[in-house]
Amino acid sequence: MPEIKNKDTKKSLSTIVTDLTRPLKNHYGLTPWMFFLLSVMGVGIASYIYQLQNGLAVTSMRDYVSWGLYISSFIFFIATALVGMLISAVLGLIGIKWITPIARIAEMIALGFVMWAGLIIIFDMGRPDRILNIFLHGRLQSPIVWDLTVVTTYVAISMLLYLLPLIPDMPFLKRVMSDQPKWKQTIYKLLSFGFVGRPEQYKLIKKLTRILAILIIPVALAIHTVTSWLFAMTPRIGWDSTIFGPYYVTGAFVAGGAAVVIAMFAFSVDFRLKKYITEYHFDKMGKLLVLLMLVYLYFNINEFMVPGYKMKAGEDHHILTLFTGAYAKMFWWVQLGGLIIPIILLLFKRMRKPIPSLIIAIAIIIGAFFKRFIITIPTLMHPHLPIQNVPAEFHTYWPSGVEWAVTMMAVSGAILIITILAKLFPVMPIWEIAHEEGISNEEINEFIENGDINDEEKTS
Amino acid sequence: MTYFNKIKIASLVFILLTIYSANTYAQWNVPSELKKAPAEASYELVKKGKVVYKNNCASCHGTPGQGDNLAAINATDLGSKAFQKNNSDELVFWKVGEGNGGMPSFKESISDEDKWNLSFYIKSFDDKFIISGEKIKAVEANLELTIDDKTKTLNAKITVNEEAKEDVEVQFYIKRTFGNMLIATATSDNNGIASYIMTKEYPGDKEGNFELLVKFKDTDSFGKKEINKTLKWGTELQFENITDKRETWGANDRVPLWILLSYLIVVLSVWSVILYVVVQLIRLKNVGK
């Protein structure tokens, strides 16, 4: 079977610049897309105002299930955001070349999702006006304070890691976008930080990117480990697990990897970047996903088989609820449809082509979303003391319309951030792609000074 | 939960239980024939009855006629006109023996003789009730206390009209949260001195202080003179508050050092790197100029 190879067609610098900056000028289809995102957000905002006015009683959360859809979405968002670290840091540092066109996409996903993850926590608060109390009176012993710290840190590093490789693109943008509104040009000028293409500047950018790429690995591991500790630091059945940290981290890579595949497909089709995100990249991402999912499957087997074999008193009820009881349908759907079947499918080369990859990635990401639901809610349904003498609604949990609307606002909001970034800045680093095509810094500087770009645009 | 809170909760439970049982109160089912008193009421017997009353009845019924009875649990003010009008000494004797609702039966726990004395005492608040003998009049005795910290000796000097009074019983109490704890009763000698040497250890507060209360045992005869004094004779209260220590469950200012250090080291080192990158970024403009 012949290997799928990265198409080895030489691209000229002006082609690269034109292809990558075209989506920043040509906004065909942007209005309906933004309208769609903003209407979903509008419904969410209205629901949230309704929740603020009437309190958390409008959600389905009651005394026992006090962490519902919001907190499961929070873990899902943090999980999805983790992929930025995997692609641009881990793979980048070990010198994997094919990530160049998708590293920035991964960083955008990381930024969009981690920012909304912080907001989801606030949606879950009955009194969001007291958020400052976490800073004023938060206890350092509490994993919630650690989580707050590490989420803030991850946002900062992700922003820098998105921004740094963007800086050498700014001279291109200043030149190409000179016919665009003034506010855009101001942004490009500000964010160039005085970059003019001197070799020392390239060197510094590369050095700083490398420092951050190293730094983000422990921080990203920390963010999701601490998120898992919000659960694992309690003695609750189903959460009281020593492998929760790595279990979450590997699960996060699976969710984020699937998100990257979806974004890759969207950008390659909508932004006409098939020349840059090729079948080769989908093939590689498919293989990477198989590896990540196998590791995650291994942790799943540990997490469920070990207590399932022992069936300790108390845990047995919880395990049986998942395996054969009230949550069995969701549990097996998530494990089979979101994990095992995708692993098997992605082993075949045909399934790693763009369209099958997209469908499988969507299945993985829906599975990943409900996996967090499975982690959060059934445990809350099994408190240490039996649930008794309470209203019937306390015995079950399914998110209310308000919760779904607010959660969908968060999803739309994350996609909105990605959309805005993609419409302001190129989704791939022009300079790095140029370097990979063997174009030197001198040629780049020469192009920025005198290069002809309009010519190319007419023919395209 | 502090010790004090536990006491509060325990007393609340007790009160609620008492109210609950008191609400089972029913009408007295009085038999047609009641026992007759074996003797006539006299002031001497009334005085004996008062002691019985204080020990068994006062906690709920209060001081007769003062209205300090616990009305919430249906305990009547036994000095009230309404009560006196409807209850003869025979009926009181019977009721004490029966009990009703929250009020227990004292049939076995108080002897018949004491029960009669008690009935006479209760009836003594009725003007029409005939009591033979002379009413005992109180003399206003004076009480002075000298304290010897070294030997832990308490000398109470009793004088009546500046003359030492012999054979008067004086009681020493330590004030506690829910009442006074009797620690000794001493009788005055021919110098009018009732003396008590504290040999036992009593718990005090954190500094070892407790409140001493000295008064006459027979307040009817000698008056209500009392002496209050704070003494540092108690054992110091060893109260270990688990939230004072650096523990995971403590407040933020008592965070365990290992958590504090780990947190600070991690946060400071990560943010110093971020700061370094930002500073370098700002300097980017001048690099290689």
Boltz contact constraints between the chains, C-beta under 6 A:
constraints:
  - contact:
      token1: [A, 139]
      token2: [B, 252]
      max_distance: 6.0
  - contact:
      token1: [A, 140]
      token2: [B, 255]
      max_distance: 6.0
  - contact:
      token1: [A, 140]
      token2: [B, 259]
      max_distance: 6.0
  - contact:
      token1: [A, 140]
      token2: [B, 263]
      max_distance: 6.0
  - contact:
      token1: [A, 141]
      token2: [B, 248]
      max_distance: 6.0
  - contact:
      token1: [A, 141]
      token2: [B, 255]
      max_distance: 6.0
  - contact:
      token1: [A, 141]
      token2: [B, 259]
      max_distance: 6.0
  - contact:
      token1: [A, 153]
      token2: [B, 270]
      max_distance: 6.0
  - contact:
      token1: [A, 156]
      token2: [B, 274]
      max_distance: 6.0
  - contact:
      token1: [A, 160]
      token2: [B, 277]
      max_distance: 6.0
  - contact:
      token1: [A, 193]
      token2: [B, 281]
      max_distance: 6.0
  - contact:
      token1: [A, 193]
      token2: [B, 284]
      max_distance: 6.0
  - contact:
      token1: [A, 194]
      token2: [B, 284]
      max_distance: 6.0
  - contact:
      token1: [A, 194]
      token2: [B, 285]
      max_distance: 6.0
  - contact:
      token1: [A, 198]
      token2: [B, 288]
      max_distance: 6.0
  - contact:
      token1: [A, 200]
      token2: [B, 287]
      max_distance: 6.0
  - contact:
      token1: [A, 200]
      token2: [B, 288]
      max_distance: 6.0
  - contact:
      token1: [A, 201]
      token2: [B, 284]
      max_distance: 6.0
  - contact:
      token1: [A, 201]
      token2: [B, 287]
      max_distance: 6.0
  - contact:
      token1: [A, 201]
      token2: [B, 288]
      max_distance: 6.0
  - contact:
      token1: [A, 204]
      token2: [B, 287]
      max_distance: 6.0
  - contact:
      token1: [A, 208]
      token2: [B, 277]
      max_distance: 6.0
  - contact:
      token1: [A, 208]
      token2: [B, 280]
      max_distance: 6.0
  - contact:
      token1: [A, 212]
      token2: [B, 277]
      max_distance: 6.0
  - contact:
      token1: [A, 215]
      token2: [B, 273]
      max_distance: 6.0
